[in-house]
Amino acid sequence: MCGIAGMVGASRNDRIEEAAVRRMCDAIVHRGPDDEGILARQNTGLGMRRLSIIDLSGGHQPIFNEDGTAWIVFNGEIYNFPELRPDLEAKGHRFTTHTDTETIVHLYEEMGADCVQKLRGMFAFALWDEKRQKLLIARDRLGKKPLHYALHRGRLYFASEIKSILAVAPELAEVNRAALLQYMYLGYVPDPATAFRGIHKLPPGHLLEFERGEVRIRKYWDLPHYATHQPASEEECLEELESRLAEAVRIRLISDVPLGAMLSGGTDSSTVVALMARASAKPVKTFAIGFKQADFDESQYARVVAEKFATDHHELILEPDVVGTIEKLTGSLEEPFADSSMLPTYFISCLARQHVTVALSGDGGDELFAGYERYGIQQKRERFAAIPQTLSRLYRQHVFPLMPKGMRGRQLSYNLSLPWRERYADEMCFIPAFEREMPLLTAEFRATIAESGDPQDILLRYFEQAPANDPLSQTLYVDTKTYLVEDILTKVDRMSMLTSLEVRVPLLDHEFVEWVTGLPPEWKMRGGQQKYILRKLAERVGVPKEVLYRRKQGFALPLVHWMRNEMRELIMTVLLEPRTLQRGYFDPAGVRRLLDEHFSGRRDRSSAIWRLLIFELWHRNFLEALPSSEPCSAEPLSVSGGATT
């Protein structure tokens, strides 16, 4: 695991200074505290910060091919490199290290950019081909590892994190207001946009080639068609599922440093730990956190699993400095990010890093096996599709506006009147439903939609692209391409990397994902039971039933309690200060009403308050801390377009 960064000029005359590449690397030391590698030659500069995992002494980057004409910096792990290496050696390639990184260089010599098709793992890399004067950057299929880029004044900049690019091109810190509106809707900024107009995310499953000033981007992978193979029986399905997931776990146990697992006590992480325990000669190190508030504490379930599989279990009951942690995290986040579970993810990463350098997690199970409650809710609402859309439109246009705001069932009735895809998009987007009750954004900020488009359309476009026929499979595709990448995996990468911890995700092994995608929807949700076949597998490998058949919590937080106690002063101070309200994003009256409803106890508005708070703290702690960001952040609000590639 590493952080990578660099830049390439369009011609040999554009000389790259080593000091500039070093500044890019200095911005991401947390991603790789063990080593630094920099190469600056003519119009090319590649840099990396290394967290040593495999071949601790011999894995220094950049790594070259035999004649020094191809160089690579790499972030991630390639789990099938032991299988790839012998074939490459048989073709005459000479290896000088035992790393997975070197495998990519020689594979590129054989296949060019198509080398990514052979890689099994998580990765973001940049490879410079001196002979062709071409840069190749690529990101793994599911988006486990981040990769950003910017084309600016004839140079292509790339980096694991945006802050590296801003370290050498601070003029790119121009806020992308369309992306900020997307954040307010979705809770994250979806690719290819970022919070900065000139900087973009390379989407998962894509590669970019930069050659003599020209950028070419292409998709090399997507999820296959859903529901293509029907197991003959449940036993056959379970046997295949167990074999494939056990392999995905086993190959992720390769490490030259201590390794463990994050254990929430849920189905996904418990199943991973069960398979780790089976494959490990020593007790698995497991890590769990809990809260004093019983409603949010899952640590007892993690304890049950740990005892069942005789793990070396470490547990921390949190009494966190919530305000201090929020201030710290918003200073490191490069974009506003509304998932409050980043806090427990950060805390468990801190705990794990005290004992190990690598940890496996259970992320991805919900998007693969239909684990979120919203899938069941949407399935129950499918019967409303029988209502003619003409009547539904008339209801939304003429009846709904007459219903008193705040009336019980008012929002639900609006949602039910929508076509099913729009119904799901409406549920996933925060602003439309909220503003049917009260204004929250200024008219000027909302007007960004006129030029950049409605953020809901991002979800609807993925529905149109979904390689699936049934509603559940289409919805799983949408969430895998959006929520999984931009929320779940982004959260895990950023929070774990802040502590220099590598997290591996066996459920998102792309070969396993492709097989699960092909299962018909009834294997994922059956009789109202979500994750049907995964729960059956968990039973099969010994996970206690008391863990499997309970209400899903995830990384739940006592957010309401914190907001009305420890966080109250921070919230009131930050959200009502003139500097916040004068930015032109939030409607002042709407903010005051929101806070009044929450702190009076009339409504739980913690989710909305959190979204606004993180937005403003990102402005203060990250954006305004940039050397050249003040003029941009102080400009009056104006309508501008989003980032495109």
Secondary structure, DSSP 8 states (H G I E B T S, - for coil): -EEEEEEEESSTTS---HHHHHHHHHTTGGG-BSEEEEEEETTEEEEEEE---SSTTT--SSEE-TTS-EEEEEEEEETTHHHHHHHHHHTT---SS--HHHHHHHHHHHHGGGGGGG--EEEEEEEEETTTTEEEEEE-SS--S--EEEEETTEEEEESSHHHHHHH-GGG--B-HHHHHHHHHHSS--TT--SBTT-EE--TTEEEEEETTEEEEEE------SS----SSHHHHHHHHHHHHHHHHHHTT--SS-EEEE--SSHHHHHHHHHHHHH-SS--EEEEEEESSGGG--HHHHHHHHHHTT-EEEEEEE---HHHHHHHHHHH-SS----TTHHHHHHHHHHHHTT-SEEE--TTHHHHHT-SHHHHHHHHGGGGGGS-HHHHHHIIIIIGGGS-TT-TTHHHHHHHTS-HHHHHHHHH-HHHHHHTTS--B-HHHHTHHHHH--THHHHHHHHHH-S-SSHHHHHHHHHHHTHIIIIIIHHHHHHHHHTT-EEE-GGG-HHHHHHHHTS-GGGTEETTEETHHHHHHHHHTT--HHHHSS---SS---HHHHHTTTTHHHHHHHHHSHHHHTTSSB-HHHHHHHHHHHHTTSS--HHHHHHHHHHHHHHHHTGGGSTT-HHHHHS----------
